[in-house]
Amino acid sequence: MNNYFWIIKGIVETEKTHKLNWENKYVFAINIAANKIDVAKAIEYFYWVEVKWVNTVKVRKKTRLIWRNKIMTRRHAWAKAVVTLKEWNKIDFTALTFKENKSEKK
């Protein structure tokens, strides 16, 4: 059994991603080392849907100055994946049911 728990970090929820949900596209925050094949297999494993294709984007780290330019903060680099599902497949985020990680029970 492959361990898919390290791949998906969470769901990206913005106004733009809610518009993409109407087109059967969902946006996830993923591990920066994950590739498209791993993301597709993880989505199929967790949500029991069929993935049509996956687009990945790496977001670069960002430095910004806050509080009258006295404090520098950094936002870490991260990656996101836009997952397109096949027709008649949907992910209901209000009733999430993940498969249990059997390796953690031992």
N, C-alpha and C positions, 0 to 999 in steps of 0.2 A: 504494500500500500504506500502510495506517495504521500508526503506530508504537504498539504496545500495551505496550512494555517499560516505560514510565513509570507504568503504572496499578497493576500488582500488585507489592507489595513483598515479600510472603511469606505463609506459612501460619500461622494462629494455632492452636497446639496446646495445648489444656487438656483436663481431664476432661470439661467440658461440651461442648466441640466434638467429642470422640470419641463422645459419646452422640448428637450430631446426625448423625454420619456414618451411623448406622443408619437414619435417616429420609431419607437421600439429600441431606443438607444439609452444605455445606462452608463454613468460615469463612476468609477471607483478609484480611490487612492490605493496605489500598489507599492510593493517593494521596488526600490530602484534597480535591483539586480534581476528582476523577473522579466521574462520574455513573453511574447504574444501567445505562444503555445501553452506555457504554464498558466497564464491568466485565463485562457479559454477553458482549460481543464479544471481550474479551481472554481470558476463560475458554474460550470456544469455540475461539479461535485457538490457545491454548497446549495445551490438554488434549484436544481433539477430542471434545467432548461437547456435548449439547444442553441449554441452560439453560432452565428453566421460568420462574423469576423470581428477582429479586435484592432483598434488603433491605439498606440501608446504615445505619450508625450512626456518628456523629461523637463521638469520645471527647475530652472537654475536657482541657486541660492541668491539671496538678496540682502544687501546691507542697507539699513535706513537709519536716519537720525531722528530722534524724537525729543520732546521736551526742550524746545528752543535750542536744538542742535548741541545738547550737552551729553546725551547718552546715545551710543551706537548699539543697535541690536541687529542680530542676524536671523534670517529665516533660512532654515535648512533646505537643501535640495530635496525634491521629492518627485514622484512620477504618478501619472494618472493614466487610466485606460478608459477609452470609450468603447463599450461593448455593444455590438448590434446583435440582437437576437433574431432567430428565424420567426416566420409568421406564426401567429397564434401562441407565442410564448410571451409570458409577462412575469415580472418580478413584483411581488406585493411586499413592500417594505414595512407595512403596518403589522403584518403577521409573519415575522421572520422565524423560520424554523431551520436551524443549522443541524447538520449531522454531528453527532457526538464524536469527539476525538477519542478513540478507543485506546490509543497508546498512553494517554494521560491518566486513564483510570487505574492502570496497574500500579 
